[in-house]
Amino acid sequence: MENMHDIISRLEKTNQRTMLATIIAVDGSAYRKEGTTMLVEEDGTKTGLLSAGCLEEDISARFASVWAKGPIVERYDMRALNDASWGLDGSGCNGIVDVLLQPVNDTLLSFLRKTGQALARGQTVALIRSENVSQYLCQTESGEMFGVWNGEKPQLAGVEKSGVIYSTSLKKNLYLQVIRPKPRLFVFGAHADAKPLVQFAAKVGFSVHVIDWRPALCTKAHFPDADQRIVGFPNEVIPTLSFKKDDAVLLMTHHFQRDQEIVSYLLDVHLSYFGILGSKARTARLLATTHVPAGIRTPVGLPIRAEGPEEIAVSVVAELIQMVKAEQRTQALI
């Protein structure tokens, strides 16, 4: 999903000079779309990808020039089908891609840190850059603004996606990048079959929280990719959690009575995804009903006839991605 979370985290760890590369416009097909970002460090280390390998080396080669001369917008025409013209047939890169390259100086670094803090608070943010890239501004979902911007600030009500937008108030184009906080996934159950699911979900951009009452199972050694591991019984843990409407919950404790207890707490909570591992018949018994509510996903995962922990994890994470993408298409972001 969003590379920016990993990029902001990486900026706190590296002591090298860095360059930010952001796709600002796409005409035709491309591997990644507007708003995708990559961080390049002075030694060539990269966080994130902008393409299937078509652009990264050329972008890295521009590091010294960008640091010497300042931000530039580089256009890559991928429509030709020969390597000399950047076209690599079959990779999905058959359009024109405009990439903004910026040296991450102290001012931009401070700006990105504040952006990271807003994301950590669960705020969707819009990063706005002026057409000449000399000014940039962050507007959060709550209306907070910060950055380097002189004069009248743009109004962004109803913005839906990243890309080049025209500001009617400023009468000029702006580069817009919309970044959402990581979607949260709460996994109840820390058995072995939860391990690949937590790993895959974290890899694709979820903030994963594993909850179990068994301390021997709910450990960092078993779930190193989880953002949080919470040990406690449902009646102890659930009242301490503040669920949001875009949170996802997956129930996989393999313990019927515990599952019943968790369901009793969460059945009336508004969630974007509530999945219960197991058959519809088992879930109906959990709910003491013959009809499983439409808001509960059971059995979980896309119908790919998955078998075993890894295949089931792939099907569930794919369903979660599908849910997130569908919600993003139907929501104005700011």
C-alpha positions as CSV (number, residue, x, y, z in Angstrom):
1,M,0.0,0.0,0.0
2,E,1.8,3.2,1.1
3,N,5.6,3.3,0.9
4,M,5.7,6.6,2.9
5,H,5.3,4.8,6.2
6,D,8.5,2.8,5.6
7,I,10.3,5.8,4.2
8,I,9.6,7.9,7.2
9,S,10.8,5.1,9.4
10,R,13.9,4.7,7.4
11,L,14.7,8.4,7.5
12,E,15.0,8.0,11.3
13,K,17.6,5.3,11.0
14,T,19.9,6.3,8.2
15,N,22.8,8.8,8.6
16,Q,23.3,9.2,4.8
17,R,22.0,11.9,2.5
18,T,18.8,10.9,0.9
19,M,16.6,11.8,-2.1
20,L,12.8,11.4,-2.4
21,A,11.3,10.3,-5.7
22,T,7.6,10.7,-6.1
23,I,5.4,9.8,-9.1
24,I,3.3,12.9,-9.7
25,A,1.7,12.1,-13.1
26,V,1.0,9.0,-15.2
27,D,-0.3,9.0,-18.8
28,G,-1.2,5.4,-19.9
29,S,-0.3,2.3,-18.0
30,A,2.3,2.1,-15.3
31,Y,3.5,-0.3,-12.6
32,R,2.6,2.2,-9.8
33,K,0.3,5.2,-9.8
34,E,0.5,8.8,-8.7
35,G,1.6,9.3,-5.1
36,T,4.0,6.4,-5.0
37,T,7.2,7.3,-3.4
38,M,10.7,5.9,-3.1
39,L,13.6,6.9,-0.9
40,V,17.2,6.7,-2.3
41,E,20.2,6.8,0.0
42,E,23.6,8.0,-1.1
43,D,25.0,4.5,-1.3
44,G,22.1,3.4,-3.5
45,T,20.0,1.8,-0.9
46,K,16.3,2.1,-1.8
47,T,13.1,2.0,0.2
48,G,10.0,1.4,-2.0
49,L,9.7,0.9,-5.7
50,L,8.3,3.1,-8.5
51,S,8.4,0.5,-11.2
52,A,9.2,-3.1,-11.9
53,G,12.8,-2.1,-12.3
54,C,12.5,0.2,-15.3
55,L,13.3,3.5,-13.6
56,E,15.1,2.8,-10.3
57,E,18.7,2.8,-11.6
58,D,18.3,5.9,-13.7
59,I,16.7,7.7,-10.7
60,S,19.6,6.6,-8.5
61,A,22.1,8.0,-11.0
62,R,20.6,11.4,-10.6
63,F,21.3,11.6,-6.9
64,A,24.3,13.8,-7.0
65,S,22.7,16.2,-9.6
66,V,19.6,16.6,-7.5
67,W,21.6,17.4,-4.4
68,A,23.7,19.9,-6.3
69,K,21.0,21.6,-8.3
70,G,17.8,21.1,-6.3
71,P,14.4,19.4,-7.1
72,I,13.6,18.4,-10.7
73,V,10.8,16.6,-12.5
74,E,12.0,13.8,-14.7
75,R,9.8,12.4,-17.5
76,Y,10.1,8.8,-18.4
77,D,8.4,7.7,-21.7
78,M,7.8,4.0,-21.4
79,R,5.7,3.5,-24.5
80,A,8.4,2.3,-26.8
81,L,9.2,-1.4,-26.8
82,N,13.0,-1.2,-26.8
83,D,15.3,-0.8,-23.8
84,A,17.0,2.3,-25.3
85,S,13.7,4.1,-25.0
86,W,12.9,2.8,-21.5
87,G,10.3,0.4,-22.8
88,L,10.4,-3.0,-21.1
89,D,7.5,-5.0,-22.7
90,G,5.5,-7.1,-20.3
91,S,6.3,-5.2,-17.1
92,G,3.2,-3.1,-17.2
93,C,5.2,0.1,-17.8
94,N,3.8,1.3,-21.1
95,G,2.9,4.9,-20.3
96,I,4.5,8.2,-19.5
97,V,5.6,8.7,-15.9
98,D,6.6,12.0,-14.4
99,V,8.8,11.6,-11.3
100,L,9.6,14.4,-8.9
101,L,13.1,14.1,-7.4
102,Q,13.8,16.1,-4.2
103,P,16.9,16.2,-1.9
104,V,15.8,15.5,1.6
105,N,17.4,18.5,3.3
106,D,16.8,19.5,6.9
107,T,13.6,21.4,6.1
108,L,12.1,18.6,4.1
109,L,13.1,16.1,6.8
110,S,11.4,18.1,9.5
111,F,8.3,18.3,7.3
112,L,8.3,14.5,6.7
113,R,8.7,13.9,10.4
114,K,5.6,16.0,11.2
115,T,3.8,14.1,8.5
116,G,4.7,10.9,10.1
117,Q,3.4,12.1,13.5
118,A,0.1,13.0,11.9
119,L,-0.2,9.5,10.3
120,A,0.7,7.9,13.7
121,R,-2.3,9.8,15.1
122,G,-4.5,8.1,12.6
123,Q,-4.9,11.1,10.3
124,T,-5.1,11.0,6.5
125,V,-2.8,13.7,5.1
126,A,-2.4,15.5,1.8
127,L,1.0,16.6,0.8
128,I,0.8,19.6,-1.6
129,R,3.8,20.8,-3.6
130,S,3.8,24.0,-5.7
131,E,4.4,23.6,-9.4
132,N,8.0,24.8,-9.2
133,V,8.4,22.6,-6.0
134,S,9.8,25.5,-4.0
135,Q,6.9,25.2,-1.5
136,Y,5.2,22.3,0.2
137,L,2.3,22.0,2.6
138,C,0.7,19.3,4.6
139,Q,-3.0,19.4,5.3
140,T,-4.4,16.7,7.8
141,E,-7.8,15.2,7.9
142,S,-8.6,17.4,11.0
143,G,-7.7,20.6,9.1
144,E,-4.2,21.2,10.6
145,M,-1.7,22.7,8.2
146,F,2.1,22.9,8.3
147,G,5.0,23.3,5.9
148,V,6.8,25.9,3.8
149,W,4.1,28.0,2.0
150,N,4.0,31.7,1.3
151,G,0.8,33.5,0.5
152,E,-2.7,32.1,0.0
153,K,-3.0,28.4,0.9
154,P,-4.9,26.0,-1.4
155,Q,-8.3,24.6,-0.5
156,L,-8.6,20.8,-0.9
157,A,-12.2,19.9,0.1
158,G,-13.3,16.7,-1.6
159,V,-9.9,15.5,-2.9
160,E,-10.1,11.9,-4.0
161,K,-6.6,10.8,-5.2
162,S,-3.0,11.8,-5.7
163,G,-1.8,13.5,-8.9
164,V,-1.6,16.9,-10.5
165,I,-4.6,19.0,-9.6
166,Y,-5.7,22.5,-10.6
167,S,-6.3,25.0,-7.8
168,T,-9.1,27.3,-8.8
169,S,-8.3,29.7,-5.9
170,L,-4.6,29.9,-6.8
171,K,-5.2,29.5,-10.6
172,K,-2.3,27.1,-11.0
173,N,-1.4,23.4,-10.9
174,L,-0.3,21.7,-7.8
175,Y,1.3,18.3,-7.1
176,L,-0.9,16.4,-4.6
177,Q,0.0,13.2,-2.7
178,V,-2.6,11.7,-0.4
179,I,-1.3,9.4,2.3
180,R,-3.5,7.3,4.6
181,P,-2.5,5.9,8.0
182,K,-1.8,2.2,8.0
183,P,-5.1,0.2,8.2
184,R,-5.2,-1.6,11.5
185,L,-5.8,-5.4,11.7
186,F,-6.6,-7.0,15.1
187,V,-5.9,-10.7,15.1
188,F,-7.4,-12.6,18.0
189,G,-5.5,-15.9,18.3
190,A,-1.8,-16.6,18.3
191,H,-1.6,-20.2,17.1
192,A,0.9,-21.3,14.4
193,D,-1.5,-20.6,11.6
194,A,-1.6,-16.9,12.5
195,K,2.1,-16.5,11.9
196,P,2.1,-16.3,8.0
197,L,-1.1,-14.2,8.1
198,V,0.5,-11.7,10.4
199,Q,3.7,-11.7,8.4
200,F,1.9,-11.2,5.0
201,A,-0.5,-8.5,6.4
202,A,2.4,-6.5,7.8
203,K,4.4,-6.8,4.5
204,V,1.5,-5.3,2.5
205,G,1.1,-2.3,4.9
206,F,-1.3,-3.3,7.7
207,S,-0.6,-2.3,11.3
208,V,-1.1,-5.7,12.9
209,H,-2.1,-6.3,16.6
210,V,-2.0,-9.8,17.9
211,I,-4.2,-10.6,20.9
212,D,-4.1,-13.9,22.9
213,W,-4.5,-14.9,26.6
214,R,-1.6,-17.4,26.3
215,P,1.7,-15.7,27.0
216,A,3.7,-18.6,25.6
217,L,2.1,-18.1,22.2
218,C,1.7,-14.3,21.9
219,T,5.4,-13.4,21.8
220,K,7.8,-11.3,19.7
221,A,9.6,-14.4,18.7
222,H,6.5,-15.9,17.1
223,F,5.2,-12.6,15.7
224,P,8.2,-10.3,15.0
225,D,6.2,-8.3,12.3
226,A,3.3,-7.4,14.6
227,D,3.2,-3.8,15.7
228,Q,1.7,-4.9,19.0
229,R,1.3,-8.2,20.9
230,I,-1.3,-8.0,23.7
231,V,-1.5,-10.8,26.3
232,G,-4.8,-11.0,28.1
233,F,-8.3,-12.5,28.2
234,P,-11.0,-10.9,26.0
235,N,-12.8,-9.4,28.9
236,E,-9.5,-7.7,30.0
237,V,-8.2,-6.6,26.6
238,I,-11.2,-5.6,24.5
239,P,-12.5,-2.8,26.8
240,T,-9.1,-1.2,26.5
241,L,-9.2,-1.1,22.7
242,S,-10.7,1.9,20.8
243,F,-11.9,0.4,17.5
244,K,-12.4,2.6,14.4
245,K,-14.8,2.1,11.6
246,D,-12.0,1.3,9.2
247,D,-10.4,-1.3,11.4
248,A,-10.3,-5.0,10.5
249,V,-10.7,-7.9,13.0
250,L,-9.9,-11.5,12.4
251,L,-11.0,-14.1,14.9
252,M,-8.9,-17.3,14.9
253,T,-8.4,-18.5,18.5
254,H,-9.5,-22.1,17.8
255,H,-11.3,-21.9,21.2
256,F,-15.1,-22.0,20.9
257,Q,-15.9,-20.3,24.2
258,R,-13.3,-17.6,23.8
259,D,-14.6,-16.9,20.3
260,Q,-18.1,-16.6,21.7
261,E,-16.9,-14.1,24.2
262,I,-15.1,-12.0,21.7
263,V,-18.1,-12.0,19.3
264,S,-20.3,-10.9,22.1
265,Y,-18.1,-7.8,22.5
266,L,-17.6,-7.0,18.9
267,L,-20.9,-7.9,17.2
268,D,-22.3,-4.3,17.5
269,V,-19.0,-2.6,16.8
270,H,-18.8,-0.9,13.4
271,L,-15.8,-2.4,11.6
272,S,-14.7,-2.4,8.0
273,Y,-14.0,-6.1,8.2
274,F,-15.0,-8.8,10.8
275,G,-13.7,-12.2,9.8
276,I,-14.2,-15.5,11.7
277,L,-12.0,-18.5,10.8
278,G,-14.1,-21.6,10.2
279,S,-17.2,-22.7,8.5
280,K,-20.5,-20.9,8.3
281,A,-22.0,-23.6,10.4
282,R,-19.5,-23.1,13.2
283,T,-20.0,-19.3,13.1
284,A,-23.8,-19.8,13.2
285,R,-23.3,-21.9,16.4
286,L,-21.1,-19.1,17.8
287,L,-23.9,-16.6,17.3
288,A,-26.6,-19.1,18.3
289,T,-28.5,-18.4,15.1
290,T,-29.3,-20.0,11.8
291,H,-28.4,-16.9,9.9
292,V,-24.9,-15.3,9.9
293,P,-25.1,-11.5,9.6
294,A,-24.0,-10.0,6.3
295,G,-21.3,-8.0,8.0
296,I,-19.4,-11.1,9.2
297,R,-17.0,-12.8,6.7
298,T,-17.0,-16.5,7.2
299,P,-15.3,-18.5,6.0
300,V,-12.6,-15.9,5.6
301,G,-10.6,-15.2,2.5
302,L,-11.1,-15.1,-1.2
303,P,-12.6,-18.4,-2.6
304,I,-9.4,-19.9,-4.1
305,R,-9.8,-23.3,-2.4
306,A,-6.9,-22.5,-0.1
307,E,-5.4,-25.3,2.0
308,G,-2.9,-24.9,4.9
309,P,-1.8,-21.9,6.8
310,E,0.2,-20.1,4.0
311,E,-2.5,-20.5,1.4
312,I,-5.2,-19.4,3.8
313,A,-3.1,-16.4,4.8
314,V,-2.7,-15.4,1.1
315,S,-6.5,-15.7,0.6
316,V,-7.3,-13.7,3.7
317,V,-4.8,-10.9,3.1
318,A,-6.0,-10.7,-0.5
319,E,-9.5,-10.2,0.8
320,L,-8.3,-7.5,3.2
321,I,-6.5,-5.7,0.4
322,Q,-9.7,-5.9,-1.7
323,M,-11.6,-4.4,1.1
324,V,-9.2,-1.5,1.6
325,K,-9.0,-0.7,-2.1
326,A,-12.8,-0.7,-2.4
327,E,-13.2,1.7,0.5
328,Q,-10.5,4.0,-0.9
329,R,-12.3,4.3,-4.2
330,T,-15.6,5.4,-2.5
331,Q,-14.2,8.0,-0.1
332,A,-13.1,11.6,-0.5
333,L,-9.8,11.8,1.4
334,I,-9.7,15.2,2.9
